[in-house]
Amino acid sequence: MKIGIIIHSQTEHTYSVAQKLQDKLLDNGHETNLERVITIGDTPPGSKDIQFKNLPDVNAYDALIFGAPVQAFSLSKAMNGYMQQITSLQSKKVACFVTKGAPFKWTGGTRAIGQMKKICQTKGGIVIGTGIVIWRKDREKQINDLINKFGMLFEL
């Protein structure tokens, strides 16, 4: 299966999780590509006018994984803007994850995942899994749990 891992990462935390996830999926026999959503300039919370340096094409993949940081208790503006411009995810299997610094899932993580799921579903995607990684002492266990969970979602 050809899986696209499309992420937005500001501090490299989300990117580091995506790299480990890509390694797992490659080990499982999938063809994967890790792509970054990159903006032109900063996109602080509350930004309205976001310009993109690149927009990864979802049509090249059989399945997708979206990853992003939580910003201001919501999905990062850059990832939200990118996902909104996708025209269709019709019948594609999709998984979503977020990374965050605040200590509880309800401090933005749950809301960000909900936003990602809603966008995917309104574009015809089939959300098969989600995950939240809180950047604290036990993050390596959380990352490993996420990678194992997502690795099983996309069976060959």
ChimeraX commands (.cxc) that place a marker at each C-alpha (Angstrom):
marker #1 position 0.00,0.00,0.00 radius 0.5
marker #1 position 1.27,3.47,-0.85 radius 0.5
marker #1 position 0.89,5.63,2.27 radius 0.5
marker #1 position 1.48,9.36,2.42 radius 0.5
marker #1 position 2.52,10.81,5.77 radius 0.5
marker #1 position 1.78,14.52,5.54 radius 0.5
marker #1 position 2.76,16.67,8.48 radius 0.5
marker #1 position 3.20,20.21,9.66 radius 0.5
marker #1 position 5.93,20.61,12.28 radius 0.5
marker #1 position 7.28,23.75,13.90 radius 0.5
marker #1 position 9.57,22.38,16.61 radius 0.5
marker #1 position 10.45,19.09,14.86 radius 0.5
marker #1 position 8.51,17.07,17.46 radius 0.5
marker #1 position 5.78,16.10,15.01 radius 0.5
marker #1 position 8.41,15.43,12.34 radius 0.5
marker #1 position 10.39,13.09,14.64 radius 0.5
marker #1 position 7.23,11.06,15.35 radius 0.5
marker #1 position 6.45,10.91,11.62 radius 0.5
marker #1 position 9.97,9.66,10.81 radius 0.5
marker #1 position 9.60,6.79,13.29 radius 0.5
marker #1 position 6.16,6.02,11.91 radius 0.5
marker #1 position 7.54,5.95,8.38 radius 0.5
marker #1 position 10.27,3.49,9.45 radius 0.5
marker #1 position 7.63,1.19,10.97 radius 0.5
marker #1 position 5.45,1.27,7.86 radius 0.5
marker #1 position 8.44,0.59,5.61 radius 0.5
marker #1 position 9.36,-2.38,7.83 radius 0.5
marker #1 position 5.77,-3.60,7.40 radius 0.5
marker #1 position 6.24,-3.61,3.61 radius 0.5
marker #1 position 4.45,-0.41,2.69 radius 0.5
marker #1 position 5.66,2.19,0.25 radius 0.5
marker #1 position 5.66,5.44,2.21 radius 0.5
marker #1 position 6.54,9.03,1.58 radius 0.5
marker #1 position 6.92,11.67,4.28 radius 0.5
marker #1 position 5.94,15.14,3.11 radius 0.5
marker #1 position 5.89,18.42,4.99 radius 0.5
marker #1 position 3.39,21.24,4.74 radius 0.5
marker #1 position 5.62,24.31,4.65 radius 0.5
marker #1 position 4.37,27.85,4.95 radius 0.5
marker #1 position 5.87,31.07,3.75 radius 0.5
marker #1 position 6.59,33.07,6.89 radius 0.5
marker #1 position 5.26,32.43,10.39 radius 0.5
marker #1 position 1.74,31.21,11.12 radius 0.5
marker #1 position 1.04,32.21,14.71 radius 0.5
marker #1 position -2.28,31.23,16.26 radius 0.5
marker #1 position -5.00,33.49,14.89 radius 0.5
marker #1 position -3.36,33.84,11.46 radius 0.5
marker #1 position -5.90,34.30,8.72 radius 0.5
marker #1 position -3.78,34.69,5.59 radius 0.5
marker #1 position -1.56,31.62,5.29 radius 0.5
marker #1 position 0.62,31.19,2.23 radius 0.5
marker #1 position 2.14,27.82,1.43 radius 0.5
marker #1 position 5.51,27.04,-0.05 radius 0.5
marker #1 position 4.25,23.56,-0.98 radius 0.5
marker #1 position 0.99,21.63,-0.94 radius 0.5
marker #1 position 1.50,17.84,-0.89 radius 0.5
marker #1 position -0.76,16.02,-3.36 radius 0.5
marker #1 position -2.97,13.45,-1.60 radius 0.5
marker #1 position -4.01,11.84,-4.90 radius 0.5
marker #1 position -0.67,10.02,-5.15 radius 0.5
marker #1 position -1.53,7.78,-2.16 radius 0.5
marker #1 position -3.81,4.85,-1.33 radius 0.5
marker #1 position -3.94,5.90,2.34 radius 0.5
marker #1 position -2.87,8.93,4.37 radius 0.5
marker #1 position -1.59,9.88,7.79 radius 0.5
marker #1 position -1.84,13.51,8.82 radius 0.5
marker #1 position 0.22,14.86,11.72 radius 0.5
marker #1 position 0.43,18.32,13.27 radius 0.5
marker #1 position 1.09,20.22,16.48 radius 0.5
marker #1 position -1.59,21.66,18.68 radius 0.5
marker #1 position -1.57,25.48,18.71 radius 0.5
marker #1 position -3.69,27.57,21.05 radius 0.5
marker #1 position -5.79,24.51,22.01 radius 0.5
marker #1 position -6.60,23.74,18.33 radius 0.5
marker #1 position -5.13,22.19,15.21 radius 0.5
marker #1 position -2.21,24.26,13.89 radius 0.5
marker #1 position -3.42,26.95,11.48 radius 0.5
marker #1 position -1.04,25.74,8.79 radius 0.5
marker #1 position -2.35,22.15,8.85 radius 0.5
marker #1 position -5.94,23.33,9.09 radius 0.5
marker #1 position -5.44,25.58,6.05 radius 0.5
marker #1 position -3.72,22.80,4.11 radius 0.5
marker #1 position -6.39,20.21,4.90 radius 0.5
marker #1 position -9.22,22.63,4.04 radius 0.5
marker #1 position -7.84,23.06,0.51 radius 0.5
marker #1 position -7.81,19.31,-0.22 radius 0.5
marker #1 position -10.56,18.68,-2.75 radius 0.5
marker #1 position -11.25,15.00,-2.02 radius 0.5
marker #1 position -10.20,12.09,0.17 radius 0.5
marker #1 position -12.94,9.91,-1.27 radius 0.5
marker #1 position -12.73,6.36,0.14 radius 0.5
marker #1 position -9.13,6.79,1.33 radius 0.5
marker #1 position -8.17,5.31,4.69 radius 0.5
marker #1 position -6.88,8.09,6.92 radius 0.5
marker #1 position -5.20,8.26,10.33 radius 0.5
marker #1 position -4.43,11.47,12.23 radius 0.5
marker #1 position -2.14,12.38,15.11 radius 0.5
marker #1 position -1.13,15.50,16.99 radius 0.5
marker #1 position 1.73,16.42,19.27 radius 0.5
marker #1 position 1.38,18.87,22.13 radius 0.5
marker #1 position 3.11,20.26,25.16 radius 0.5
marker #1 position 0.27,20.89,27.61 radius 0.5
marker #1 position -0.08,17.95,30.01 radius 0.5
marker #1 position -3.61,16.69,29.35 radius 0.5
marker #1 position -5.30,15.44,26.17 radius 0.5
marker #1 position -8.23,17.76,26.78 radius 0.5
marker #1 position -5.96,20.83,26.60 radius 0.5
marker #1 position -6.29,21.04,22.84 radius 0.5
marker #1 position -5.36,17.54,21.72 radius 0.5
marker #1 position -8.87,16.17,21.64 radius 0.5
marker #1 position -10.15,19.28,19.88 radius 0.5
marker #1 position -7.36,19.21,17.27 radius 0.5
marker #1 position -8.02,15.53,16.51 radius 0.5
marker #1 position -11.74,16.32,16.21 radius 0.5
marker #1 position -10.98,19.09,13.73 radius 0.5
marker #1 position -8.79,16.76,11.64 radius 0.5
marker #1 position -11.40,14.00,11.66 radius 0.5
marker #1 position -14.18,16.36,10.63 radius 0.5
marker #1 position -12.20,17.76,7.70 radius 0.5
marker #1 position -11.26,14.25,6.51 radius 0.5
marker #1 position -14.82,12.95,6.80 radius 0.5
marker #1 position -16.36,15.93,4.97 radius 0.5
marker #1 position -13.98,15.20,2.09 radius 0.5
marker #1 position -14.98,11.52,1.95 radius 0.5
marker #1 position -12.06,10.05,3.90 radius 0.5
marker #1 position -12.49,7.04,6.18 radius 0.5
marker #1 position -10.78,7.84,9.50 radius 0.5
marker #1 position -9.44,4.55,10.86 radius 0.5
marker #1 position -7.31,5.81,13.75 radius 0.5
marker #1 position -6.15,8.80,15.77 radius 0.5
marker #1 position -3.50,9.52,18.36 radius 0.5
marker #1 position -2.18,12.22,20.67 radius 0.5
marker #1 position 1.45,12.45,21.83 radius 0.5
marker #1 position 2.02,14.70,24.84 radius 0.5
marker #1 position 5.60,15.93,24.96 radius 0.5
marker #1 position 6.53,14.94,28.51 radius 0.5
marker #1 position 8.76,12.40,30.29 radius 0.5
marker #1 position 6.92,9.31,29.02 radius 0.5
marker #1 position 6.72,10.54,25.41 radius 0.5
marker #1 position 8.87,7.68,24.04 radius 0.5
marker #1 position 6.30,5.17,25.31 radius 0.5
marker #1 position 3.49,7.27,23.83 radius 0.5
marker #1 position 5.32,7.44,20.50 radius 0.5
marker #1 position 5.94,3.69,20.46 radius 0.5
marker #1 position 2.29,3.02,21.31 radius 0.5
marker #1 position 1.16,5.32,18.48 radius 0.5
marker #1 position 3.56,3.72,16.00 radius 0.5
marker #1 position 2.44,0.20,16.91 radius 0.5
marker #1 position -1.23,1.19,16.73 radius 0.5
marker #1 position -0.87,2.92,13.37 radius 0.5
marker #1 position 1.31,0.09,12.04 radius 0.5
marker #1 position -1.57,-2.32,12.55 radius 0.5
marker #1 position -4.14,-0.02,10.91 radius 0.5
marker #1 position -2.68,-0.49,7.46 radius 0.5
marker #1 position -2.48,-4.24,6.94 radius 0.5
marker #1 position -1.12,-5.53,3.64 radius 0.5
marker link #1:1,2 radius 0.2
marker link #1:2,3 radius 0.2
marker link #1:3,4 radius 0.2
marker link #1:4,5 radius 0.2
marker link #1:5,6 radius 0.2
marker link #1:6,7 radius 0.2
marker link #1:7,8 radius 0.2
marker link #1:8,9 radius 0.2
marker link #1:9,10 radius 0.2
marker link #1:10,11 radius 0.2
marker link #1:11,12 radius 0.2
marker link #1:12,13 radius 0.2
marker link #1:13,14 radius 0.2
marker link #1:14,15 radius 0.2
marker link #1:15,16 radius 0.2
marker link #1:16,17 radius 0.2
marker link #1:17,18 radius 0.2
marker link #1:18,19 radius 0.2
marker link #1:19,20 radius 0.2
marker link #1:20,21 radius 0.2
marker link #1:21,22 radius 0.2
marker link #1:22,23 radius 0.2
marker link #1:23,24 radius 0.2
marker link #1:24,25 radius 0.2
marker link #1:25,26 radius 0.2
marker link #1:26,27 radius 0.2
marker link #1:27,28 radius 0.2
marker link #1:28,29 radius 0.2
marker link #1:29,30 radius 0.2
marker link #1:30,31 radius 0.2
marker link #1:31,32 radius 0.2
marker link #1:32,33 radius 0.2
marker link #1:33,34 radius 0.2
marker link #1:34,35 radius 0.2
marker link #1:35,36 radius 0.2
marker link #1:36,37 radius 0.2
marker link #1:37,38 radius 0.2
marker link #1:38,39 radius 0.2
marker link #1:39,40 radius 0.2
marker link #1:40,41 radius 0.2
marker link #1:41,42 radius 0.2
marker link #1:42,43 radius 0.2
marker link #1:43,44 radius 0.2
marker link #1:44,45 radius 0.2
marker link #1:45,46 radius 0.2
marker link #1:46,47 radius 0.2
marker link #1:47,48 radius 0.2
marker link #1:48,49 radius 0.2
marker link #1:49,50 radius 0.2
marker link #1:50,51 radius 0.2
marker link #1:51,52 radius 0.2
marker link #1:52,53 radius 0.2
marker link #1:53,54 radius 0.2
marker link #1:54,55 radius 0.2
marker link #1:55,56 radius 0.2
marker link #1:56,57 radius 0.2
marker link #1:57,58 radius 0.2
marker link #1:58,59 radius 0.2
marker link #1:59,60 radius 0.2
marker link #1:60,61 radius 0.2
marker link #1:61,62 radius 0.2
marker link #1:62,63 radius 0.2
marker link #1:63,64 radius 0.2
marker link #1:64,65 radius 0.2
marker link #1:65,66 radius 0.2
marker link #1:66,67 radius 0.2
marker link #1:67,68 radius 0.2
marker link #1:68,69 radius 0.2
marker link #1:69,70 radius 0.2
marker link #1:70,71 radius 0.2
marker link #1:71,72 radius 0.2
marker link #1:72,73 radius 0.2
marker link #1:73,74 radius 0.2
marker link #1:74,75 radius 0.2
marker link #1:75,76 radius 0.2
marker link #1:76,77 radius 0.2
marker link #1:77,78 radius 0.2
marker link #1:78,79 radius 0.2
marker link #1:79,80 radius 0.2
marker link #1:80,81 radius 0.2
marker link #1:81,82 radius 0.2
marker link #1:82,83 radius 0.2
marker link #1:83,84 radius 0.2
marker link #1:84,85 radius 0.2
marker link #1:85,86 radius 0.2
marker link #1:86,87 radius 0.2
marker link #1:87,88 radius 0.2
marker link #1:88,89 radius 0.2
marker link #1:89,90 radius 0.2
marker link #1:90,91 radius 0.2
marker link #1:91,92 radius 0.2
marker link #1:92,93 radius 0.2
marker link #1:93,94 radius 0.2
marker link #1:94,95 radius 0.2
marker link #1:95,96 radius 0.2
marker link #1:96,97 radius 0.2
marker link #1:97,98 radius 0.2
marker link #1:98,99 radius 0.2
marker link #1:99,100 radius 0.2
marker link #1:100,101 radius 0.2
marker link #1:101,102 radius 0.2
marker link #1:102,103 radius 0.2
marker link #1:103,104 radius 0.2
marker link #1:104,105 radius 0.2
marker link #1:105,106 radius 0.2
marker link #1:106,107 radius 0.2
marker link #1:107,108 radius 0.2
marker link #1:108,109 radius 0.2
marker link #1:109,110 radius 0.2
marker link #1:110,111 radius 0.2
marker link #1:111,112 radius 0.2
marker link #1:112,113 radius 0.2
marker link #1:113,114 radius 0.2
marker link #1:114,115 radius 0.2
marker link #1:115,116 radius 0.2
marker link #1:116,117 radius 0.2
marker link #1:117,118 radius 0.2
marker link #1:118,119 radius 0.2
marker link #1:119,120 radius 0.2
marker link #1:120,121 radius 0.2
marker link #1:121,122 radius 0.2
marker link #1:122,123 radius 0.2
marker link #1:123,124 radius 0.2
marker link #1:124,125 radius 0.2
marker link #1:125,126 radius 0.2
marker link #1:126,127 radius 0.2
marker link #1:127,128 radius 0.2
marker link #1:128,129 radius 0.2
marker link #1:129,130 radius 0.2
marker link #1:130,131 radius 0.2
marker link #1:131,132 radius 0.2
marker link #1:132,133 radius 0.2
marker link #1:133,134 radius 0.2
marker link #1:134,135 radius 0.2
marker link #1:135,136 radius 0.2
marker link #1:136,137 radius 0.2
marker link #1:137,138 radius 0.2
marker link #1:138,139 radius 0.2
marker link #1:139,140 radius 0.2
marker link #1:140,141 radius 0.2
marker link #1:141,142 radius 0.2
marker link #1:142,143 radius 0.2
marker link #1:143,144 radius 0.2
marker link #1:144,145 radius 0.2
marker link #1:145,146 radius 0.2
marker link #1:146,147 radius 0.2
marker link #1:147,148 radius 0.2
marker link #1:148,149 radius 0.2
marker link #1:149,150 radius 0.2
marker link #1:150,151 radius 0.2
marker link #1:151,152 radius 0.2
marker link #1:152,153 radius 0.2
marker link #1:153,154 radius 0.2
marker link #1:154,155 radius 0.2
marker link #1:155,156 radius 0.2
view
